[in-house]
Amino acid sequence: MPLEAGLLEILACPACHSPLEDKSADEAAPELICTSRDCGLAYPVRDGIPVLLVDEARRPA
């Protein structure tokens, strides 16, 4: 289930405060990706709720 556009507009990466990009519709494991080239953390979305904890984020490959 994709996130609402209004919600996505106000969410930011907790680590660097850059905007997040919704990759929920593209993958079996939905996540929000930080748009910063330096950060790039991927935050999981569980049951339609973004988990914006740096400790839960996946590092870029």
Helices and strands as residue ranges (DSSP letters): H 5-10, E 20-22, E 31-34, E 42-46, E 49-50, G 54-56
